[in-house]
Amino acid sequence: MSSLLETKIAARQHALREQGLLRQRKVLSVDHALNTNASTSSPRFVFEGRAYVNFSSNDYLGLSRVPQLAEALHLGAQTYGVGSGASPLVTGYSDAHLALERELCALTGHEAALLFCSGFSANTALMKTLFDQHDIVVADKLVHASIIDGLQDSGAQLKRFLHNSLESAERLLARNQTSALITESVFSMDGDCAPIAQLSALCRQHHTWLVVDDAHGFAVLDGYHNAEAAKLIDVQVVTFGKALGCQGAAVLGSQALIDFLVSNAREYIYSTALSPANAALALAATQYSTAHPELQQQLLENIKLFKRLCREANVPLLGSDTAIQPLIIGDALQTLQVAEELRAAGIWVGAIRPPTVPVSSARLRITLTAAHAAEDITACVAQLAQVLSRVGVPLVTERQAADDHR
């Protein structure tokens, strides 16, 4: 006889499978023959004996495969060992962590930084530690799940404004005594950018903090991603697992904020610290990306190429100008079908379904990197247009797709 939990698990998994929403891991491996010239070829991996071109990675600058950074990780492990051995407040905080924090502050203009093992833990720790039941927080409707989870744990009153709408945000700020406004720099599912400068001006007008989850913008976008960032943003969360190609995250802000988090953030106090080797790697990756602006330029060229080819083939994109290029299909099962047919052609793209995105907005999330070769981008778009036509997904213009999504 099954227990209550076994029955619940089986029923829930069956329902998810029927709706096309079941999530399962896939074991990917490296084909060393394909990666002999890793720095000059598109990112690839092997699944069940077949090679695929990877259009699902957040490794926007291709840094995860740079030999110099592999050497930096190796040197970091030789110097510090492979782990930190304790929480930061015991013996887990080293000069490798301090050097990375100082570099991040120098790049952004913030006074201080605090390292975490992931962007999710950084966001949840920040939200649940900084806010409580006495705070009113306004946030963009599409902020990341880690922000929502942290705010729910904090007990703060959350009010959400229409996505990227300055008018909606201003109405909420005017009506409430708000502690902070929260947004993302680049939204992970739509690929569009927040109006940071305008939101900053609103926050200054209403004497409230601006908190920006900069996971998908850091080291990629121009503008406020420099020593002037702190003049616009009160709290900036950056992650190392996207453009820097490695692991970890940091909260950047005033010295008072960081001291407060050190004393009160349970995720920081009670977790083993990010390994010094990974901190040394993130420092090297940060310096490498700064020293090689041609990587950002190559990424921009690849984005332009992809968008032009999609426009010529009437493939319906949302109009994003970033490395994240969504194609909304709507139905979850049909989205899975399109992704599977692309895989049959050797092209791997993400099939994003609810609850990650709203119901009826399931999509392909195609991500571009500086490492993609032009011929692979061309092949991806050609196959995409063929599959969409064969499956019966309407081919519309980019502008129509963007208007429909709004």
Secondary structure by P-SEA (a helix, b strand, c coil): cccaaaaaaaaaaaaaaaaccbbbbbbbbbccccccccccccbbbbccccccccccccccccccccaaaaaaaaaaaaacccccccccccccccaaaaaaaaaaaaacccccccccccaaaaaaaaaaacccccbbbbbcccccaaaaaaaaaaccbbbbcccccaaaaaaaaaaccccbbbbbccccccccccaaaaaaaaaaaacbbbbbccccccccccccccccccccccbbbbbcccccccccccccccaaaaaaaaaccccccccccccaaaaaaaaaaaaaaaacaaaaaaaaaaaaaaaaaaaaaccccccccccbbbbbcccaaaaaaaaaaaaaacbbbbbcccccccccbbbbbccccccccaaaaaaaaaaaaaaaaaaccccccaaaaaaaac
